[in-house]
Amino acid sequence: MSDEIIEHIKEYKEAKAEYINMQEEKLYDKYEMTEANGKTDEDVTIVYAYVTFRSMKGKDRCINTFSHVEDLAKKDPKEDEKKFMENYLEIEEALPPGAI
């Protein structure tokens, strides 16, 4: 009986993951800058961005991944894969909302 329940749970999780992937494909289109949509690499004017995370763990993972990439790239060329539009990201914790 418990093996049957475990099997149903596995099937549910697989079906849920497949559903989520299908929804993400519908909701998120990859945006590419091309001459056709009026954007070129030279048109990029965004200098700062606020990024929110679903969890503190995600925020910490981002900080750990990107905070020292430029320094590490001098030692290991593989770190250059973490560039965004040929630039290294500078990661800083934002001010609290009341201070903005």
Distance bins in CASP14 RR format, pairs under 12 A and 6 or more apart:
PFRMAT RR
TARGET T0000
AUTHOR 0000-0000-0000
RMODE 2
METHOD distances of the structure
MODEL  1
1 7 0 0 0 0 0 1 0 0 0 0 0
1 8 0 0 0 0 0 1 0 0 0 0 0
2 8 0 0 0 0 0 1 0 0 0 0 0
2 9 0 0 0 0 0 1 0 0 0 0 0
3 9 0 0 0 0 0 1 0 0 0 0 0
3 10 0 0 0 0 0 1 0 0 0 0 0
4 10 0 0 0 0 0 1 0 0 0 0 0
4 11 0 0 0 0 0 1 0 0 0 0 0
5 11 0 0 0 0 0 1 0 0 0 0 0
5 12 0 0 0 0 0 1 0 0 0 0 0
6 12 0 0 0 0 0 1 0 0 0 0 0
6 13 0 0 0 0 0 1 0 0 0 0 0
7 13 0 0 0 0 0 1 0 0 0 0 0
7 14 0 0 0 0 0 1 0 0 0 0 0
8 14 0 0 0 0 0 1 0 0 0 0 0
8 15 0 0 0 0 0 1 0 0 0 0 0
9 15 0 0 0 0 0 1 0 0 0 0 0
9 16 0 0 0 0 0 1 0 0 0 0 0
10 16 0 0 0 0 0 1 0 0 0 0 0
10 17 0 0 0 0 0 1 0 0 0 0 0
11 17 0 0 0 0 0 1 0 0 0 0 0
11 18 0 0 0 0 0 1 0 0 0 0 0
12 18 0 0 0 0 0 1 0 0 0 0 0
12 19 0 0 0 0 0 1 0 0 0 0 0
13 19 0 0 0 0 0 1 0 0 0 0 0
13 20 0 0 0 0 0 1 0 0 0 0 0
14 20 0 0 0 0 0 1 0 0 0 0 0
14 21 0 0 0 0 0 1 0 0 0 0 0
15 21 0 0 0 0 0 1 0 0 0 0 0
15 22 0 0 0 0 0 1 0 0 0 0 0
16 22 0 0 0 0 0 1 0 0 0 0 0
16 23 0 0 0 0 0 1 0 0 0 0 0
17 23 0 0 0 0 0 1 0 0 0 0 0
17 24 0 0 0 0 0 1 0 0 0 0 0
18 24 0 0 0 0 0 1 0 0 0 0 0
18 25 0 0 0 0 0 1 0 0 0 0 0
19 25 0 0 0 0 0 1 0 0 0 0 0
19 26 0 0 0 0 0 1 0 0 0 0 0
20 26 0 0 0 0 0 1 0 0 0 0 0
20 27 0 0 0 0 0 1 0 0 0 0 0
20 28 0 0 0 0 0 1 0 0 0 0 0
21 27 0 0 0 0 0 1 0 0 0 0 0
21 28 0 0 0 0 0 1 0 0 0 0 0
22 28 0 0 0 0 0 1 0 0 0 0 0
24 30 0 0 0 0 0 1 0 0 0 0 0
29 37 0 0 0 0 0 1 0 0 0 0 0
31 37 0 0 0 0 1 0 0 0 0 0 0
31 38 0 0 0 0 0 1 0 0 0 0 0
31 39 0 0 0 0 1 0 0 0 0 0 0
32 38 0 0 0 0 0 1 0 0 0 0 0
32 39 0 0 0 0 1 0 0 0 0 0 0
32 40 0 0 0 0 0 1 0 0 0 0 0
32 41 0 0 0 0 0 1 0 0 0 0 0
32 85 0 0 0 0 0 1 0 0 0 0 0
33 39 1 1 0 0 0 0 0 0 0 0 0
33 40 1 0 0 1 0 0 0 0 0 0 0
33 41 1 0 0 1 0 0 0 0 0 0 0
33 42 0 0 0 0 1 0 0 0 0 0 0
33 43 1 0 0 1 0 0 0 0 0 0 0
33 44 1 0 0 1 0 0 0 0 0 0 0
33 45 0 0 0 0 0 1 0 0 0 0 0
33 46 0 0 0 0 0 1 0 0 0 0 0
33 85 0 0 0 0 1 0 0 0 0 0 0
34 40 0 0 0 0 1 0 0 0 0 0 0
34 41 0 0 0 0 0 1 0 0 0 0 0
34 43 0 0 0 0 0 1 0 0 0 0 0
35 41 0 0 0 0 0 1 0 0 0 0 0
35 42 0 0 0 0 0 1 0 0 0 0 0
35 43 0 0 0 0 0 1 0 0 0 0 0
37 43 0 0 0 0 0 1 0 0 0 0 0
38 44 0 0 0 0 0 1 0 0 0 0 0
39 45 0 0 0 0 0 1 0 0 0 0 0
39 46 0 0 0 0 0 1 0 0 0 0 0
39 85 0 0 0 0 0 1 0 0 0 0 0
40 85 0 0 0 0 0 1 0 0 0 0 0
41 85 1 0 0 1 0 0 0 0 0 0 0
41 86 0 0 0 0 1 0 0 0 0 0 0
41 87 0 0 0 0 0 1 0 0 0 0 0
42 85 0 0 0 0 0 1 0 0 0 0 0
43 85 0 0 0 0 0 1 0 0 0 0 0
44 84 0 0 0 0 0 1 0 0 0 0 0
44 85 1 0 0 1 0 0 0 0 0 0 0
44 86 0 0 0 0 0 1 0 0 0 0 0
44 87 0 0 0 0 1 0 0 0 0 0 0
45 85 0 0 0 0 0 1 0 0 0 0 0
46 84 0 0 0 0 0 1 0 0 0 0 0
46 85 0 0 0 0 1 0 0 0 0 0 0
46 87 0 0 0 0 0 1 0 0 0 0 0
47 85 0 0 0 0 0 1 0 0 0 0 0
47 87 0 0 0 0 0 1 0 0 0 0 0
47 89 0 0 0 0 0 1 0 0 0 0 0
47 90 0 0 0 0 0 1 0 0 0 0 0
48 89 0 0 0 0 0 1 0 0 0 0 0
48 90 0 0 0 0 1 0 0 0 0 0 0
48 91 0 0 0 0 0 1 0 0 0 0 0
48 92 0 0 0 0 1 0 0 0 0 0 0
48 94 0 0 0 0 1 0 0 0 0 0 0
48 100 0 0 0 0 0 1 0 0 0 0 0
49 84 0 0 0 0 0 1 0 0 0 0 0
49 89 0 0 0 0 1 0 0 0 0 0 0
49 90 0 0 0 0 0 1 0 0 0 0 0
49 91 0 0 0 0 0 1 0 0 0 0 0
49 92 0 0 0 0 0 1 0 0 0 0 0
49 94 0 0 0 0 0 1 0 0 0 0 0
50 92 0 0 0 0 0 1 0 0 0 0 0
50 93 0 0 0 0 0 1 0 0 0 0 0
50 94 1 0 1 0 0 0 0 0 0 0 0
50 95 0 0 0 0 0 1 0 0 0 0 0
50 97 0 0 0 0 0 1 0 0 0 0 0
50 100 0 0 0 0 1 0 0 0 0 0 0
51 58 0 0 0 0 0 1 0 0 0 0 0
51 59 0 0 0 0 1 0 0 0 0 0 0
51 62 1 0 0 1 0 0 0 0 0 0 0
51 63 0 0 0 0 0 1 0 0 0 0 0
51 66 0 0 0 0 0 1 0 0 0 0 0
51 84 0 0 0 0 0 1 0 0 0 0 0
51 89 0 0 0 0 1 0 0 0 0 0 0
51 91 0 0 0 0 1 0 0 0 0 0 0
51 92 0 0 0 0 0 1 0 0 0 0 0
51 93 0 0 0 0 0 1 0 0 0 0 0
51 94 0 0 0 0 1 0 0 0 0 0 0
52 58 0 0 0 0 0 1 0 0 0 0 0
52 59 0 0 0 0 1 0 0 0 0 0 0
52 62 0 0 0 0 0 1 0 0 0 0 0
52 94 0 0 0 0 1 0 0 0 0 0 0
52 97 0 0 0 0 0 1 0 0 0 0 0
53 59 1 0 1 0 0 0 0 0 0 0 0
53 60 0 0 0 0 1 0 0 0 0 0 0
53 61 0 0 0 0 1 0 0 0 0 0 0
53 62 1 0 0 1 0 0 0 0 0 0 0
53 63 0 0 0 0 1 0 0 0 0 0 0
53 91 0 0 0 0 0 1 0 0 0 0 0
53 93 0 0 0 0 0 1 0 0 0 0 0
53 94 0 0 0 0 0 1 0 0 0 0 0
54 61 0 0 0 0 0 1 0 0 0 0 0
54 62 0 0 0 0 0 1 0 0 0 0 0
55 61 0 0 0 0 1 0 0 0 0 0 0
55 62 0 0 0 0 0 1 0 0 0 0 0
56 62 0 0 0 0 0 1 0 0 0 0 0
56 63 0 0 0 0 0 1 0 0 0 0 0
56 93 0 0 0 0 0 1 0 0 0 0 0
57 63 0 0 0 0 0 1 0 0 0 0 0
57 64 0 0 0 0 0 1 0 0 0 0 0
58 64 0 0 0 0 1 0 0 0 0 0 0
58 65 0 0 0 0 1 0 0 0 0 0 0
58 66 0 0 0 0 0 1 0 0 0 0 0
59 65 0 0 0 0 0 1 0 0 0 0 0
59 66 0 0 0 0 0 1 0 0 0 0 0
59 67 0 0 0 0 0 1 0 0 0 0 0
59 91 0 0 0 0 1 0 0 0 0 0 0
59 92 0 0 0 0 0 1 0 0 0 0 0
59 93 0 0 0 0 1 0 0 0 0 0 0
59 94 0 0 0 0 0 1 0 0 0 0 0
60 66 0 0 0 0 0 1 0 0 0 0 0
60 67 0 0 0 0 0 1 0 0 0 0 0
60 91 0 0 0 0 0 1 0 0 0 0 0
60 93 0 0 0 0 0 1 0 0 0 0 0
61 67 0 0 0 0 0 1 0 0 0 0 0
61 91 0 0 0 0 0 1 0 0 0 0 0
62 69 0 0 0 0 0 1 0 0 0 0 0
62 82 0 0 0 0 0 1 0 0 0 0 0
62 89 0 0 0 0 1 0 0 0 0 0 0
62 91 1 0 0 1 0 0 0 0 0 0 0
62 92 0 0 0 0 0 1 0 0 0 0 0
62 93 0 0 0 0 0 1 0 0 0 0 0
63 69 0 0 0 0 0 1 0 0 0 0 0
63 89 0 0 0 0 0 1 0 0 0 0 0
63 90 0 0 0 0 0 1 0 0 0 0 0
63 91 1 0 1 0 0 0 0 0 0 0 0
63 92 0 0 0 0 1 0 0 0 0 0 0
63 93 1 0 0 1 0 0 0 0 0 0 0
63 94 0 0 0 0 0 1 0 0 0 0 0
64 72 0 0 0 0 0 1 0 0 0 0 0
64 82 0 0 0 0 0 1 0 0 0 0 0
64 91 0 0 0 0 1 0 0 0 0 0 0
65 72 0 0 0 0 0 1 0 0 0 0 0
65 79 0 0 0 0 0 1 0 0 0 0 0
65 81 0 0 0 0 0 1 0 0 0 0 0
65 82 1 0 0 1 0 0 0 0 0 0 0
65 84 0 0 0 0 0 1 0 0 0 0 0
65 88 0 0 0 0 0 1 0 0 0 0 0
65 89 0 0 0 0 1 0 0 0 0 0 0
65 91 0 0 0 0 1 0 0 0 0 0 0
66 72 0 0 0 0 0 1 0 0 0 0 0
66 73 0 0 0 0 0 1 0 0 0 0 0
66 79 0 0 0 0 1 0 0 0 0 0 0
66 81 0 0 0 0 0 1 0 0 0 0 0
66 82 1 0 0 1 0 0 0 0 0 0 0
66 83 0 0 0 0 1 0 0 0 0 0 0
66 84 0 0 0 0 1 0 0 0 0 0 0
66 87 0 0 0 0 0 1 0 0 0 0 0
66 88 1 0 0 1 0 0 0 0 0 0 0
66 89 1 0 1 0 0 0 0 0 0 0 0
66 90 0 0 0 0 1 0 0 0 0 0 0
66 91 1 0 1 0 0 0 0 0 0 0 0
66 92 0 0 0 0 0 1 0 0 0 0 0
67 79 0 0 0 0 0 1 0 0 0 0 0
67 82 0 0 0 0 0 1 0 0 0 0 0
67 88 0 0 0 0 0 1 0 0 0 0 0
67 89 0 0 0 0 1 0 0 0 0 0 0
67 90 0 0 0 0 1 0 0 0 0 0 0
67 91 1 0 1 0 0 0 0 0 0 0 0
67 92 0 0 0 0 1 0 0 0 0 0 0
67 93 0 0 0 0 0 1 0 0 0 0 0
68 74 0 0 0 0 0 1 0 0 0 0 0
68 75 0 0 0 0 0 1 0 0 0 0 0
68 76 0 0 0 0 0 1 0 0 0 0 0
68 79 0 0 0 0 1 0 0 0 0 0 0
68 82 0 0 0 0 0 1 0 0 0 0 0
68 88 0 0 0 0 1 0 0 0 0 0 0
68 89 0 0 0 0 0 1 0 0 0 0 0
68 90 0 0 0 0 0 1 0 0 0 0 0
68 91 0 0 0 0 1 0 0 0 0 0 0
69 75 0 0 0 0 0 1 0 0 0 0 0
69 76 0 0 0 0 1 0 0 0 0 0 0
69 77 0 0 0 0 0 1 0 0 0 0 0
69 78 0 0 0 0 0 1 0 0 0 0 0
69 79 1 0 1 0 0 0 0 0 0 0 0
69 80 0 0 0 0 1 0 0 0 0 0 0
69 81 0 0 0 0 1 0 0 0 0 0 0
69 82 1 0 1 0 0 0 0 0 0 0 0
69 83 1 0 0 1 0 0 0 0 0 0 0
69 84 0 0 0 0 1 0 0 0 0 0 0
69 87 0 0 0 0 0 1 0 0 0 0 0
69 88 1 0 1 0 0 0 0 0 0 0 0
69 89 1 0 0 1 0 0 0 0 0 0 0
69 90 0 0 0 0 1 0 0 0 0 0 0
69 91 0 0 0 0 1 0 0 0 0 0 0
70 76 0 0 0 0 0 1 0 0 0 0 0
70 79 0 0 0 0 1 0 0 0 0 0 0
70 80 0 0 0 0 1 0 0 0 0 0 0
70 82 0 0 0 0 1 0 0 0 0 0 0
70 83 0 0 0 0 1 0 0 0 0 0 0
70 84 0 0 0 0 0 1 0 0 0 0 0
70 87 0 0 0 0 1 0 0 0 0 0 0
70 88 1 0 1 0 0 0 0 0 0 0 0
70 89 0 0 0 0 1 0 0 0 0 0 0
70 90 0 0 0 0 1 0 0 0 0 0 0
70 91 0 0 0 0 0 1 0 0 0 0 0
71 79 0 0 0 0 1 0 0 0 0 0 0
71 82 0 0 0 0 0 1 0 0 0 0 0
71 88 0 0 0 0 1 0 0 0 0 0 0
72 78 0 0 0 0 1 0 0 0 0 0 0
72 79 1 0 1 0 0 0 0 0 0 0 0
72 80 0 0 0 0 1 0 0 0 0 0 0
72 81 0 0 0 0 0 1 0 0 0 0 0
72 82 0 0 0 0 1 0 0 0 0 0 0
72 83 0 0 0 0 0 1 0 0 0 0 0
72 88 0 0 0 0 0 1 0 0 0 0 0
73 79 1 1 0 0 0 0 0 0 0 0 0
73 80 1 0 1 0 0 0 0 0 0 0 0
73 81 0 0 0 0 1 0 0 0 0 0 0
73 82 1 0 0 1 0 0 0 0 0 0 0
73 83 0 0 0 0 1 0 0 0 0 0 0
73 87 0 0 0 0 0 1 0 0 0 0 0
73 88 1 0 0 1 0 0 0 0 0 0 0
74 80 0 0 0 0 0 1 0 0 0 0 0
74 88 0 0 0 0 0 1 0 0 0 0 0
76 82 0 0 0 0 0 1 0 0 0 0 0
77 83 0 0 0 0 0 1 0 0 0 0 0
79 88 0 0 0 0 1 0 0 0 0 0 0
79 89 0 0 0 0 0 1 0 0 0 0 0
80 86 0 0 0 0 1 0 0 0 0 0 0
80 87 0 0 0 0 0 1 0 0 0 0 0
80 88 0 0 0 0 1 0 0 0 0 0 0
81 88 0 0 0 0 0 1 0 0 0 0 0
82 88 1 0 0 1 0 0 0 0 0 0 0
82 89 1 0 0 1 0 0 0 0 0 0 0
82 91 0 0 0 0 0 1 0 0 0 0 0
83 89 0 0 0 0 1 0 0 0 0 0 0
84 90 0 0 0 0 0 1 0 0 0 0 0
84 91 0 0 0 0 0 1 0 0 0 0 0
93 99 0 0 0 0 0 1 0 0 0 0 0
94 100 1 0 0 1 0 0 0 0 0 0 0
END
